[in-house]
């Protein structure tokens, strides 16, 4: 029997039972097992159907009973195997049904778990449904970490109820490289909304001067920066999400859905018109000054941090800390580290005269929504800016013309650069030579960071998918290193074996 945290819920009707199935599909992950037991007619099958339809994002998904087949498998967002063990002859037969393999790759949903006796994993989530008055009582018992996930989706339900969307349909939308996750919220009437799930986390280990990485690199740790930047940009005519409701303490936001179209075609290639419009939007942003301090609530003002020397060097250290040992099998020597960081000190010194303004930090394809029905800068929906800083404007241009997630071919790269420079020249006084020097430095800084980040996501976080971006990142770095101001870094990278740059 599962030992752990107990969660008790009263379900007033079948709709509430279905809603719980909906929420459990958002809470559970691969390698989780959900064991359903309880009274006849208490709603086990209804809950199982709601769980599977949520996971499939298909309200009409046919859910045949596994009573006679014993197991029914579904290739969904997370594979789910639905077991009905009522006709199981012996608990040992569970192995023959492929239970262990199913659990290794996905979620196991088990009805009549008592027929398996002690064969289910100790980490199984136990859900018992019993009649209670006109409704039913759901009692969940789960390991601490799994229970925390379930409590989180229930807290989000309460948040939505307070916002007037307690009966809205919830669907998983996306997770990102951070620990944020997103849901699609479908009210019974009106347009889809987006739910941002951004739980507060304890500080990680100190990495510099007793501070954890997010504080050194100025990464947002709560919802205040997101709301501040969204409101400031929207007030200036940009398309950022309207914020409908926020719980700053819990880190839950209900925001506007800006659309589903991106800037890539069906084959994942950049659509030139949409990238050119994105660059035009960026040039317009750089023509106006955004204040350092933005009031968010009556008691909180967000101070936009500077992209300072400490943050820049912390990011470029990712090459030293992760990339080099992965690339060549041995870590950098003390002499290599010292020379590399000294080079960056001089490059950062060279940025002192660079144009500075708001930089969004990740202005590239995953964070841009195409809104073809709009006009001008409102054609570009901007959705990821909580980590925005004040720093060299060239950084964001490097982000979009050297998109980390998609290859920008040389012809389009030159078109985008020409577009931006022409637009900035038309705005008035613009130091193109100085800007291009800053662009090369910022491009190198960003790509050095990414070259280390992709390896960290692989080795520390178990996310190998990001490694596919490595060849592109190194090719972008090679372009940046062609600028004469980066000759020392170019030579260092060649000696370290990061980028084979011709002299």
N, C-alpha and C positions, 0 to 999 in steps of 0.2 A: 504493500500500500504506500502511495506517495506520502512523504513527509515534507512539511514546509509551511508556507504561509497559507492561510485560509481566507477566502473571499466569499462572502455570502450576499446574494442578490435576490430580491423579490421581483419576479417577472409577472406582470399583471395580466398579460394575454399572449397570444401567439406572435403578435407583432414585436413584443418585447423579447421573446425568445429568438426570433429571427434577427433582431438587432444585436443580441449578444453573439450570435453566430457570425454576424458581420464584423463585430469588433474583435473577436478572437482571431479571425482571418487576418486582421491587421496587426495583431500582437505576436502571433506565432511565427517561427522561423524554421528553416531547414534543420532537421535533427530533433524537432519537437514532436512529442507524441501526446495526443489528446484522447483520453479514455472517457467515453460517455456511458453512464449507467443511470439507473433509476426506474421509477414506476412506468408501467405500460401506459402509453398515451400522454406521457409527461412532456413530450416534445423533443426527444432525442433525434428523431429523423428530421424534423423541421429544422432544428439547429444545424444538423449536418448539411442539409441542403443549402441553408443560408451561408454557411461557411464556404462551401465549394463554389457557390455562385459568386460570392464576393471575390474569392481567389481567382476565379475565371473572368471577373468583370462581365458577367453574362447572366442577367436575371432569368433568361429562358433556358439555361443549360439543363439538359435532361440528366437526371440523377437516378439511374437505375439502382434498385436495391441490391446490395451484395449478399443477400441472405443465402442464395444458392451457390453463387460463385465464390463466396467468402471474402473476396477482395476485388475492388474495382479501382483501377489506377487512372489518374488524370495528369496530363502534361500541361501544367498551368504555369503561372509566374513562378511559383515554387511547386514542384511536383507533389501531388497529394495521393496517398493510397488510402482508400476507405475500406476498412475491414469490418465485417460483421461475423463475430465468432460464435453465434448462437448454435451453429451446427458443427462446431469444432469437435472432433472426436477425442483428441488428446492435446494437452498444451504443447507438447513437442512438435505438433504439426505446424505451429506458427513459423518455425524455421523453414519448412518446406514451402510455405506460402510466400517466402521472400521478404519476410518482415524486416530483417536486419538490413538487407540491401535497400529497401524502400526508405527506412529511417536514415540511412547513411546519406541519401541524396535528396530527401524531402521531408514532408510531414506525414505522419501516420495518424489517421482518424479512426478510432477503434470503438465499435459498439459491442456490448456484452463482454467487457474486458475481464469479468470474473471467470470466464471460461478458460482464460489463459493462465490462471493462477499466478505463479511467480515469474512468468516468462516476460512480462513487460518491464521496460527499464525503470529504475528507481526514480529517474528524473521525469517520469510521465506526469502530465497535467491531468488530474482527476476531476471530472465534472459530474456531479450527481444532481439529477432533476427529480423533484418530488412535488406532488400536489400540495397546495396550501391555499385554503379558502377558494376563491374564484380564480386564482392564478397558480403559480408554481414557485418553488424555492430552488435556486441554483446555488450549489456549494462547490466552489473550486478550491482545490488544494494543489499547490505548485511550488517548485523550488524557488528560492528567494529571487534570483535574477529573472526568472520567467514570470513570477508573480508581479515583479516591478513593471514589466512590459504590459501585463494585463491591466494593472492599476493605471498605467499611463493612458491607455486607450479609453478607459472608463472616465478618467479625469477630462480627457478631450470631449467625451460625450457630454459631461456636465457643462463644460465651457460652451459647447454648441447649443445646449439647451438654454443657457443664459442669454445667448445671442438670438434665440428664437428659432433655432434649427435643430431641435432635439430629435425630430423624426427624419432628418435628412439622411439620404443614403451616402455612405462613406466608401471610398475606394482608394487603394494605394496608388500614388502617382509616381513618385520617384524618391530615391535617396541620393545623396551626393558624397563627394570625397570627405566631407566633414561628417559630423554626427547628426546633422539636420535631416529630417525626412518630410515628405509632403503628401497630402491627401487631396483627392478631389471630393468636394462636398456638393451633393446634388439636392437642393431644396425641392419640396413638392411643387413649388411655383418659383419662377425666376431663374436667373442664370446660374451656372456653376460657379462656385467659389473655391478658393484654394486655402487649405489649412497648412500652416507651417508649424511643424513640431520641432521645437528647439530646446530640449531639456537642459537645465543648468547642470554643469558637471564640476566636480572638484578640480582644483588646479593639478596639473601634471607635475612631474619632477622638475626641479630648477635646472635651467640650462645656461643661464648667464646672470651674474650678479644676484643670485638667489631668486630669479624670476623664471616662471615656466615659459615655454615657447610662445603660447598665444599672447602673453603680455609683452614679450620682447618684440615680436613681429607685428604687434598692434592688430591682432585678429579680434573681431567682435565676440564678446562672451555673453551677450544678452541682446534683447530685442530693441533696446533704445536706439542704437546706431541705425538699424534697418528703418525704423519708423522715421527717424530724423532725416535721413538722406532721401527716403521716398517722398516725404512731404516737401522738402526743399526743392527737389527736382521737379515734382509735379506742379508746384507753384510757379515754376519758371517755364512751363509749357511742355515739359518732357513727359513721356508716357511711362510712369511708374505705377505700381499697384496702389489703389486706394486701400487704406487700412480700415477695416470695419470694426474689429474688436481685438484687443490685446490683453493678455494676462502676462505682465512682465515678470512676475515672480515665478510662474510655472514655465514660461517660455512657450506660449501658445498664441498664434496669430491667425486671424481669419482675414484674408485679403482678396482683392479683386483678381479675377482671372483675365489676363491680358490677351489670351488666345493660345492657339496650339501650333501655328505655323512658325517655322524657324527660318534660318538663312541658308539651309542646305537642301539640295534636291533629294529625290528618293534614293539615289545611290550614294548619298553622303558627301556629295561634292558641293563646293561653294557656289551659290547663285550670285553672279557678279553684281546685278542691280541691287540686291539686298545688302551686300557688303559695301557697295559704294554709298548707299543711303546711310548705313551705319557709320561710315567714316564722316559723312556730312553732319550727322547728328553729333559726333564727337567734336568736330571742328566748331560747331555752334556752342557746345558746352564750354569749350576752352576760350570762347570769346567773352564769357561772363565770369565774374568773380564770385565764388561761393564762400560764405563766411565760415570761420573756424568753429564758431559756437552757434548751435541751433537748438532753440527751446523745443522740448518734446512734450512735457507735461508741465503742470503748474509748479512742480517741485524738481524737475530734472531737465538739465540742459546737456546736450551731447557736444563734447569738444572733439572735433575731428583731429585725430593725431597726425603728426608730421611723419612722412616717410624719411626717418632720420638715419644717420650713419649706423646706429646699432641695429636697426631693423634690416637695413640693406645687407649688412655683413652677416647677420644671423641667417638670412635666406641663402646667400651665396656659399655659406659654410656647408650647405647640404651636399654640394659636390665633394667636399673633403670627407664629410662624415659618412656618406652612403655610396656615391657614384664610383669613386676611384677603385675601391676594393672590389666592388662588383665587376667593374670593367676589366681590371688587370689582375685581380687575385691577391693584391697586397695593398695595404692602406698607404696613404701618403706619408712621406717622411716628415720629420719636424721641419727640415729645411724647406721642403715643398710647401708646407702649410704656411710657414712664416713669409715666404716670398709671395704666395698667392694673396694672402690677406694684406700685405703691404701694397701690392698692385691695386687692390680694391680701395685701399685708403686714398691712393692718388687719384683714382677714377672718381671717387665720391667727392674729393676736393674739387675736381674739374666741373662738378655739377653746381657749384655755388652760384654761378651766374645764369643757370638754366631757368627758363620760364616754369613757374609752379602754379598749380591750381588743384581743384579736386581731381583725384584719379580714382576711378571706380575699382581698379585692381584686377578684375577678371572680365574685361569687356571683350568677349569672344563668343563663338557660336552657341555653346550651351546656355548662355545667359541673355540671348537676344531673341525677342519675339517679333516676327514680321506681321505688321498690321496694314495690309494692302488697302483697306478701305479708308484709312486715315490720310492726312496730308502732312508734308514736311517732316519735321523731326518726330511727330507723333506716329509716323509709320514704324518707328523703332521702339519696341517695348523693352524696357530694361528691368531685369528681375533679380540681379545678384549684386549688391552694392554695400552690404553691411560692413565689409572690411575696408571701405573707402578711406583714403588718406589725402592729405595735402602734400603734393610732391611734384616732380617733373612731369609735365603733361605728356611728354614723349612716351611715358610708360604705357599708357592706354592705347596709343597708336601702335606700339609694338605688339600689344595684346591682340589686336584685331587683324593687323596685316600679317602677323605671324601666328595665326590661330593654332593654339596648342593641340586642338582636337581634330584638325583637318588640314590637309596640305593646301597651301596657297601657292599656286604656280607662279613662276617669275613674271609673266605678263600681267596677271591680276595684281600681284604685289606692286609692280611699278605703277599700274593704273591707280591703285588706292593711295599710294604715296603721293602721286601727282595731284590727285583730287584734294587730298588734305592740304598740301602745301599751297595749292592755288586758292583754296577757300580761306586759309589763314592770311595769305598775302592780301586778299580782297578786303579783309577786315580792318586793315590799317598797318601800323608798325609791327613788323614780324621779322625776327632775326633767324632766317632760314639756316644759315651756316651753324649758328650756335645750337639751333634746335636739332639739326641732323647729328651733331656730335652727342647731344644728350640722348637722342634716339638710339644711337649705337650702344652707348653705355647702358641704357635701360633695357634694351633688347638683350644684351649680354647678361645683365643682372637677372632678368626674368628667366632666361633659358638655362643659366647655371643653376638657379633654384629648382626649375622643373627637372633638370637632369638628375638631381639628387632626390627630388620628391617622388618621382616615379619608382625609384628603387626602394625608398622608404615605405611607400604604399605596398610594394610587393613583400618586402622582408619583415617589416614590423607589423603591418596591418592586414596581411594576407589578402591583398587585392591585386592580383597579377594582371588584370585587364589593362591597367594604365601603362604597362610596359610597352604596349603597341605604339605609344606616342614617342618613344625614345629616338628612333631614327630621324623623325621629323624635327624634334627638339634640337638635336645636334646639328642638323642641316641649317636650322635657323640661327643657331649660335655661330656657325661658320660665316654666315652672311654678316652678322654684327661685327665679327672680328676683322672684317676687311677694312674698317675705318682706321685711319692712321693713329688716332688717339688710343686705340686698343692694341697696338703692336706688342707691348709687353705681355698682355694677357694672351694674345694669339700665340706667342712663343712659348709661354708657360703651358698652355693647353696642348700644344704639339708635343712638348717634352713629356707631359703627364699621360699622353696617349688618349686624351679625351676626344679631340677633334684633329684629324690629320690635315693641318692647314699648311698649304704651300707658302714658302717664304717669297 
